[in-house]
Amino acid sequence: MLIREMLHALPGEQRPDRAVIAEAVRTLFDCAQACTACADASLSEERMTSLRTSIRTSLDCADLCEATARMLSQPGAYDDDLIRAQLRACVELCIRSAGECDLRGRGPICVEACRSGVESCLTLLVELG
């Protein structure tokens, strides 16, 4: 809610739509939190060594989602090409992270958060044209 209010308080017209940006920021932060929690849960597993790829993917996804959300929170500084590249990378890593979580049976929360991140990034990519 805060990001939506902040974006609407900015002067001038903004492209893409502020509501779409706010939703992407929210879902990306949610995804980052879910991936961090998933990685942490995996670290407590006795079979942690076999989860190494899953843990790294989750942590990378969390980092990328947070960075993307921060970039989107600065709409006055948008470089459309850079934002598109960042969003595409985020889509790819969220898909991989969801796949790892699903494969390892880590539960639906992380998988759903990653899929929501993918959807928000794709929606924003369409908005950017």
N, C-alpha and C positions, 0 to 999 in steps of 0.2 A: 504494500500500500504506500509506503514511504517513497519508493522510487517513482511510482505513478504521480504522486503529488509533486515531487521534485521536477520531473520532466515536464509536467503541465505548467509549472511556474516559470519555465525558461521563456525568454522573449522570442518572437518571430515564429515563422512556420517551420515545422520540422518534418523531414522526410527520413526515414519511414514514419508511419503513424506512431505517436507516443505510447498508445496503449499496447501496441505490438512489441515495442521495445521494452516496456515495463514488464510485460508477461515473459519475455525472453530472459530478462534479468532475474526475475523471480524463479523461473524454472531452472535456470543455470545454477543459481545459488543452492536451490533445493537438491539438484543433482550432485553438486560438489559435497554437500553435507552427507548425502546418502552414500556416495562413493567413499568418503573418508571413514564413515562408520562401518561400511562393508570391509574395507581394508583392515581396520582395527579389529573387527571380529575375526577376520582370517588370521591375524597375527596371534590370536589366543588359541588357535587350533593346534592340536598336537601334530597334525600333518602339515604344518606350516610350510615346510620345504616344497611340498608338491603344489602349494598355492602361490608360489613366488610370482608367476606370470600374472595371475589374477590380482594379486596385491599391487603389483607395479602398475597394471592397467588401471585399476581403481584410483590409485594415487595420481597418476598422470591425468586421468579424466577430471578428477577434482581440481587439480591445478589449472588445467586448461579452461574448465567451466568458470572458475573464479576469475581468471584473467579476461575471458571473453565478457563476462558480466560487468567487470570494471570498465572495460573499453566501451561497452554499450551505455554505461552510465555517464559518459562524456560526449554526448551527441554533438556538441559544438566543434569537436575536434575530429569528426569522422573523416577518414580517408576511405571512400567506398570500396576500393580495391582491397585494401588491407582488412577491412571489416568482413568482406566476402570471404577472403582466404581464411580468416580466423573462424568464421562460422562453419565453413566447409571442414576445417580440421576438427572442430568441436563435434560436428555431426559424425565424422568417422570414428573419433575416439569414444563418443557416447555409445555408438553401435557396438564397438568392440567390448566396451566395459559391460554393457547389458548382456552380451553374449557370454562373457566370462562368468558373470554373476549367475546367469541362467544355467550354464554348464556345471558350475560348482554347487548349485542348489543353495545359493546364499539367500534366497527368499525374494519375494516379489517387489519389495519396497525399492531396492536399488535398481532392479530391472525397469520398473515403471518410471522412476525418476529419470533414468537415462533416456528412456523412450520419450518422455515429455520434453527433455532437453533437445532431442533430435527434432521433434515436431516444431518446437519454438524456433529453433535455428533455421529450419527449412522454411517456415512461414516468413521469417525475417528476410531470408535470401530472396524469396518471391517479391516481397515488398521493395527490396533494393533494386530489383530488376536485373 
